[in-house]
Amino acid sequence: MQPKKNGIYTPKFVLICLSSLFFSASYNMLIPELPSYLSSLGGAKYIGLIIALFTLTAGVSRPFSGKLTDTVGRKPVMLFGAMVCLVCGLFYPVLTTVYGFLLLRLFHGFSTGFTPTAASTFVSDVVPKERLGEAMGIQGIAFSTGLALGPALGSYIKLYFSYSVLFYSSSIVAFLALVLILNLKETLPKKERFRLGILKISKNDIIAFEALPPAIITFLAYVGFGVILTLIPDWTAAVGFVNKGVFFIVFTVSSLLVRFMAGRFSDRYGREKVIVVGLVLLLIALSVIGYVNTKSGLLIGASIYGLAMGIMSPAINAWTIDLSRPKQKGKAMATMYIALETSIGLGALCSGWYYQEAIQRIPVIMYSCAGLALLGVGYILLLKRNNIAKY
């Protein structure tokens, strides 16, 4: 359902970007403070599960969100994810045991399992195909702004108020995202009424094989992000930062600076060239983060990491849509997101298991993730040499 003109700044596009900002801020504002909160409950040894459980349900729900996006509509799927964020924020102060907290993290993952899948598909519906990379970059800017503002705001609220106020604030921000989504007009031309039978998933509904190349690159690139989410709060504290969200601020500002142009470049020069540049920067960033143990060094690493992710993200999203079948864009995006959630979850789980609050182990973990980025470069070059997957 493409707009008639070549422009992308329509009311629908602006609304989806704003809702992405608030949705992202809602759950990301909790990230810097959750390790210390879990420790205060007596669950320090479960730190790796904070992200792993969240991404587990996000990944498991992707086939369902992809199918529902292609059948019931983009809007209901986005609404469900935002509602999950709102409800979870209200229950964190109530379920104050370790297992209650972990159960909530498991449920909270449904939010990102649903909303981003439908939001990316919605964007592809309302912008011209030749400007898809640019549009994905702009929506990524909105999402990343929430990623930056959320942790900074969350750490500020915890510093001056309490965990309960932090959790309730997360719900309020999710509510704002919900209101914005409600004002969107559905873009799926032929919708079906929801029925329980739609939730029946066959093996053919799980993976869009045409979208495997971007899914593989996503997996290799985002293991490091799971590590970052799990270990950076402790790493920033170890080098002397009081606000644990400072890394995410620098990372996201850096990402914002490049996303707009990176999306345009992927439209003009091809997805693979842009992604290779991003992977090389990712390799450098993770090596710097692991090697340095000073404030300035960590901020330099955060800046390069932001550039890397800002360059890759819109290109990967647009590449996924490029390779998708017209009536199965939700399924293709879900496939890419399954890879994303799996990699983030494994990165968080494995790093948390190996870390065990031993700061000196963090560099080894970062170098391992840099090695995966190098594998990603090799995979792209292999695809290009063998002329596999046109993008």
C-alpha positions as CSV (number, residue, x, y, z in Angstrom):
1,M,0.0,0.0,0.0
2,Q,2.5,2.6,-1.3
3,P,2.0,6.4,-1.1
4,K,1.2,8.1,-4.4
5,K,4.1,10.5,-4.1
6,N,7.7,9.9,-3.6
7,G,7.9,11.5,-0.2
8,I,8.2,9.6,3.0
9,Y,7.2,12.2,5.7
10,T,3.6,11.4,5.8
11,P,1.4,11.5,9.0
12,K,1.5,7.7,9.2
13,F,5.2,7.6,9.0
14,V,5.7,10.3,11.6
15,L,3.3,8.6,14.0
16,I,5.0,5.2,13.6
17,C,8.4,6.8,14.3
18,L,7.1,8.5,17.4
19,S,5.5,5.4,18.7
20,S,8.7,3.5,18.1
21,L,10.6,6.1,20.2
22,F,8.2,5.7,23.2
23,F,8.0,2.0,22.9
24,S,11.8,1.6,22.8
25,A,12.2,4.0,25.7
26,S,9.7,2.1,27.8
27,Y,11.5,-1.1,28.2
28,N,15.1,0.2,27.7
29,M,14.8,2.6,30.6
30,L,14.9,-0.4,32.9
31,I,18.0,-2.0,31.4
32,P,20.8,-0.2,33.4
33,E,19.2,-0.7,36.8
34,L,17.9,-4.3,36.5
35,P,21.2,-6.0,37.4
36,S,21.5,-4.2,40.7
37,Y,17.7,-4.6,41.3
38,L,18.0,-8.4,40.8
39,S,21.0,-8.4,43.1
40,S,19.0,-6.6,45.8
41,L,16.4,-9.4,45.6
42,G,19.2,-11.9,46.1
43,G,19.5,-13.1,42.5
44,A,22.9,-11.9,41.5
45,K,23.8,-15.3,40.0
46,Y,20.9,-15.0,37.6
47,I,22.1,-11.7,36.0
48,G,22.5,-13.4,32.6
49,L,18.8,-14.3,32.6
50,I,17.7,-10.6,32.7
51,I,18.2,-10.3,28.9
52,A,18.1,-14.0,28.0
53,L,14.6,-14.6,29.3
54,F,13.4,-11.4,27.7
55,T,14.7,-12.4,24.3
56,L,13.6,-16.0,24.7
57,T,9.9,-15.1,24.6
58,A,10.6,-12.4,22.0
59,G,12.1,-15.0,19.7
60,V,9.5,-17.7,20.4
61,S,6.7,-15.2,19.7
62,R,8.1,-14.0,16.3
63,P,6.4,-16.7,14.1
64,F,3.1,-15.8,15.7
65,S,3.6,-12.0,15.4
66,G,4.8,-12.5,11.8
67,K,1.7,-14.5,10.9
68,L,-0.7,-12.2,12.7
69,T,1.0,-9.2,11.0
70,D,0.2,-10.7,7.6
71,T,-3.3,-11.8,8.4
72,V,-5.0,-9.8,11.3
73,G,-3.1,-6.6,10.6
74,R,-0.1,-4.5,11.6
75,K,-1.9,-2.3,14.1
76,P,-3.3,-5.0,16.5
77,V,0.2,-6.6,16.7
78,M,1.8,-3.3,17.6
79,L,-0.9,-2.6,20.2
80,F,-0.4,-5.9,21.9
81,G,3.3,-5.4,22.3
82,A,2.9,-1.9,23.8
83,M,0.2,-3.3,26.2
84,V,2.6,-5.9,27.5
85,C,5.2,-3.1,28.3
86,L,2.5,-1.2,30.2
87,V,1.3,-4.2,32.2
88,C,4.8,-5.4,33.1
89,G,5.8,-2.0,34.4
90,L,2.9,-2.1,36.8
91,F,3.8,-5.6,38.1
92,Y,7.5,-5.3,38.7
93,P,6.9,-3.5,42.1
94,V,4.4,-6.2,43.1
95,L,6.3,-9.4,42.3
96,T,9.4,-8.8,44.5
97,T,10.9,-12.3,44.6
98,V,13.7,-13.5,42.4
99,Y,11.4,-16.0,40.6
100,G,8.6,-13.4,40.3
101,F,11.0,-11.0,38.7
102,L,12.3,-13.7,36.3
103,L,8.7,-14.6,35.4
104,L,8.0,-11.0,34.5
105,R,11.1,-10.8,32.3
106,L,9.9,-13.8,30.5
107,F,6.5,-12.2,29.9
108,H,8.0,-8.8,29.1
109,G,9.7,-10.3,26.1
110,F,6.4,-10.6,24.3
111,S,6.5,-6.9,23.8
112,T,9.5,-6.8,21.5
113,G,8.4,-10.1,19.9
114,F,5.3,-8.3,18.6
115,T,5.6,-4.5,18.1
116,P,8.9,-4.2,16.1
117,T,7.8,-6.9,13.6
118,A,4.6,-5.1,12.8
119,A,6.2,-1.7,12.9
120,S,8.9,-2.5,10.4
121,T,6.3,-4.0,8.1
122,F,4.1,-1.0,8.5
123,V,6.9,1.3,7.4
124,S,7.4,-0.8,4.3
125,D,3.7,-0.3,3.5
126,V,3.7,3.5,3.7
127,V,7.0,4.5,1.9
128,P,8.2,4.2,-1.7
129,K,10.3,1.1,-2.3
130,E,13.2,3.1,-3.7
131,R,13.4,5.0,-0.4
132,L,12.9,2.0,1.9
133,G,16.5,2.0,3.3
134,E,16.2,5.7,4.1
135,A,12.9,5.2,5.8
136,M,14.2,2.3,7.8
137,G,17.1,4.5,8.9
138,I,14.8,7.3,10.0
139,Q,12.5,4.9,12.0
140,G,15.7,3.4,13.4
141,I,16.7,6.9,14.6
142,A,13.4,7.2,16.4
143,F,13.8,3.7,18.0
144,S,17.4,4.5,18.9
145,T,16.5,7.8,20.4
146,G,14.3,5.8,22.8
147,L,17.2,3.4,23.4
148,A,19.4,6.4,24.4
149,L,16.9,8.5,26.4
150,G,15.4,5.4,28.1
151,P,18.5,4.2,30.0
152,A,19.6,7.8,30.8
153,L,16.1,8.6,32.1
154,G,15.8,5.3,34.0
155,S,19.1,5.8,35.8
156,Y,18.2,9.4,36.7
157,I,14.8,8.3,38.1
158,K,16.4,5.5,40.2
159,L,19.2,7.9,41.4
160,Y,16.7,10.4,42.8
161,F,13.6,8.3,43.4
162,S,13.1,4.6,43.7
163,Y,12.8,1.3,41.7
164,S,9.0,1.5,42.0
165,V,8.9,5.0,40.5
166,L,11.2,3.7,37.7
167,F,8.8,0.8,36.9
168,Y,5.7,2.9,36.9
169,S,7.4,5.5,34.7
170,S,8.1,2.7,32.2
171,S,4.3,2.0,32.1
172,I,3.5,5.6,31.5
173,V,5.9,5.8,28.5
174,A,4.4,2.6,27.1
175,F,1.0,4.2,27.5
176,L,2.1,7.1,25.3
177,A,3.3,4.6,22.6
178,L,-0.1,2.9,22.9
179,V,-2.0,6.1,22.2
180,L,0.1,6.9,19.2
181,I,-0.5,3.4,17.7
182,L,-4.2,3.8,18.2
183,N,-4.2,6.8,15.9
184,L,-2.6,4.9,13.1
185,K,-4.7,3.6,10.2
186,E,-4.3,-0.1,9.3
187,T,-2.3,-0.7,6.1
188,L,-3.0,-4.4,5.5
189,P,-5.4,-4.4,2.5
190,K,-7.2,-7.6,3.3
191,K,-7.5,-8.3,7.0
192,E,-8.9,-11.4,8.7
193,R,-10.8,-11.4,12.0
194,F,-8.7,-12.8,14.8
195,R,-9.5,-16.4,15.7
196,L,-7.6,-19.0,17.7
197,G,-7.0,-21.1,14.6
198,I,-4.6,-18.3,13.3
199,L,-2.3,-19.0,16.2
200,K,-1.7,-22.6,14.9
201,I,1.8,-22.5,13.5
202,S,3.1,-25.0,11.0
203,K,6.8,-25.4,10.2
204,N,6.2,-23.3,7.0
205,D,5.1,-20.4,9.2
206,I,8.3,-20.2,11.3
207,I,11.1,-19.4,8.8
208,A,11.0,-17.4,5.6
209,F,13.9,-19.1,3.9
210,E,14.3,-16.2,1.4
211,A,15.2,-14.0,4.3
212,L,18.0,-16.3,5.7
213,P,21.0,-14.2,4.5
214,P,20.1,-11.1,6.5
215,A,19.0,-13.3,9.4
216,I,22.5,-14.9,9.5
217,I,24.2,-11.6,9.5
218,T,21.9,-10.4,12.2
219,F,22.7,-13.4,14.3
220,L,26.5,-12.8,14.0
221,A,26.2,-9.1,14.6
222,Y,23.8,-9.0,17.6
223,V,25.5,-11.6,19.9
224,G,27.6,-8.7,21.0
225,F,24.6,-6.6,21.7
226,G,23.3,-9.2,24.2
227,V,26.7,-9.0,25.9
228,I,26.6,-5.2,25.9
229,L,23.2,-5.2,27.5
230,T,24.3,-7.6,30.2
231,L,27.8,-6.5,31.1
232,I,28.1,-2.8,30.2
233,P,26.4,-1.6,33.4
234,D,29.1,-3.3,35.4
235,W,31.8,-2.3,33.0
236,T,30.9,1.4,33.1
237,A,30.8,1.3,36.9
238,A,34.2,-0.4,37.0
239,V,35.8,2.4,35.0
240,G,34.3,5.1,37.2
241,F,31.0,6.2,35.8
242,V,28.1,6.9,38.2
243,N,25.3,6.9,35.7
244,K,25.2,3.4,34.2
245,G,23.3,4.7,31.2
246,V,26.2,6.8,29.8
247,F,27.4,4.1,27.4
248,F,24.0,3.8,25.9
249,I,23.7,7.6,25.5
250,V,27.0,7.9,23.6
251,F,26.3,4.7,21.6
252,T,22.9,5.9,20.5
253,V,23.9,9.5,19.7
254,S,26.6,8.1,17.5
255,S,24.1,5.7,15.9
256,L,21.7,8.6,15.3
257,L,24.3,10.6,13.4
258,V,24.8,7.9,10.8
259,R,21.4,6.1,10.4
260,F,19.9,8.6,8.0
261,M,22.7,8.7,5.5
262,A,23.4,4.9,5.9
263,G,19.9,4.1,4.9
264,R,20.3,6.4,1.8
265,F,23.6,4.8,0.9
266,S,22.1,1.3,1.1
267,D,19.4,2.4,-1.3
268,R,22.0,3.9,-3.7
269,Y,25.0,1.5,-3.5
270,G,23.5,-1.7,-2.3
271,R,22.8,-3.4,1.1
272,E,25.9,-5.6,1.1
273,K,28.5,-2.8,0.8
274,V,26.9,-0.9,3.7
275,I,26.6,-4.0,5.9
276,V,30.3,-4.9,5.4
277,V,31.4,-1.4,6.5
278,G,29.2,-1.8,9.5
279,L,30.6,-5.2,10.4
280,V,34.2,-4.0,10.1
281,L,33.4,-1.1,12.5
282,L,31.6,-3.5,14.8
283,L,34.8,-5.6,15.0
284,I,36.9,-2.5,15.9
285,A,34.3,-1.3,18.4
286,L,34.1,-4.6,20.4
287,S,37.9,-4.9,20.4
288,V,38.3,-1.3,21.8
289,I,35.6,-1.9,24.4
290,G,37.4,-5.0,25.6
291,Y,40.9,-3.6,25.4
292,V,40.5,-0.3,27.3
293,N,39.6,0.3,30.9
294,T,39.3,4.0,31.1
295,K,36.4,6.4,30.8
296,S,37.6,8.0,27.6
297,G,38.4,4.7,26.0
298,L,35.0,3.2,26.8
299,L,33.3,6.3,25.3
300,I,35.4,5.9,22.1
301,G,34.4,2.3,21.9
302,A,30.7,3.3,22.5
303,S,31.0,5.8,19.7
304,I,32.4,3.3,17.2
305,Y,29.8,0.7,18.3
306,G,27.0,3.2,17.6
307,L,28.3,3.9,14.2
308,A,28.5,0.2,13.4
309,M,25.0,-0.6,14.5
310,G,23.6,2.6,12.9
311,I,25.1,1.7,9.6
312,M,24.0,-2.0,9.6
313,S,20.5,-1.9,11.1
314,P,18.5,0.0,8.4
315,A,20.4,-1.9,5.6
316,I,19.6,-5.3,7.2
317,N,15.9,-4.3,7.7
318,A,15.6,-3.1,4.1
319,W,17.5,-6.1,2.8
320,T,15.0,-8.4,4.6
321,I,12.0,-6.6,2.9
322,D,13.9,-6.7,-0.5
323,L,14.1,-10.5,-0.3
324,S,10.6,-11.1,1.1
325,R,7.5,-12.2,-0.8
326,P,4.9,-9.4,-1.1
327,K,2.2,-11.0,1.0
328,Q,4.7,-12.4,3.6
329,K,6.6,-9.3,4.7
330,G,5.7,-9.9,8.3
331,K,7.0,-13.5,8.1
332,A,10.3,-12.3,6.6
333,M,10.7,-9.6,9.3
334,A,9.9,-12.2,11.9
335,T,12.6,-14.5,10.6
336,M,15.2,-11.7,10.9
337,Y,14.0,-10.9,14.4
338,I,14.1,-14.5,15.5
339,A,17.8,-14.5,14.6
340,L,18.2,-11.2,16.4
341,E,16.5,-12.3,19.6
342,T,18.3,-15.7,19.6
343,S,21.7,-14.0,19.2
344,I,21.0,-11.4,21.9
345,G,19.7,-14.1,24.3
346,L,22.7,-16.3,23.7
347,G,25.0,-13.4,24.1
348,A,23.4,-12.4,27.4
349,L,23.2,-16.0,28.7
350,C,26.7,-17.2,27.8
351,S,28.4,-13.9,28.9
352,G,26.5,-13.9,32.2
353,W,27.4,-17.5,32.8
354,Y,31.1,-16.9,32.1
355,Y,31.3,-13.5,33.7
356,Q,30.2,-14.4,37.3
357,E,31.0,-10.8,38.4
358,A,34.7,-11.2,37.5
359,I,35.5,-7.9,35.7
360,Q,38.7,-9.3,34.2
361,R,36.8,-11.7,32.1
362,I,34.9,-9.0,30.1
363,P,37.7,-8.4,27.6
364,V,37.8,-12.1,26.5
365,I,34.0,-11.9,26.0
366,M,34.3,-8.8,23.8
367,Y,37.1,-10.2,21.7
368,S,34.9,-13.4,21.0
369,C,32.1,-11.2,19.8
370,A,34.5,-9.3,17.5
371,G,35.4,-12.7,16.0
372,L,31.8,-13.2,15.1
373,A,31.7,-9.9,13.3
374,L,34.7,-11.0,11.3
375,L,32.8,-14.2,10.3
376,G,29.9,-12.0,9.1
377,V,32.3,-10.1,6.8
378,G,33.4,-13.5,5.4
379,Y,29.8,-14.6,4.9
380,I,28.9,-11.5,3.0
381,L,31.9,-11.8,0.7
382,L,31.1,-15.5,0.1
383,L,27.5,-14.6,-0.9
384,K,28.8,-11.9,-3.3
385,R,31.4,-14.2,-4.9
386,N,28.9,-16.9,-5.5
387,N,26.2,-14.5,-6.6
388,I,23.8,-15.9,-3.9
389,A,21.0,-13.6,-2.9
390,K,20.6,-10.4,-4.9
391,Y,20.3,-7.3,-2.7
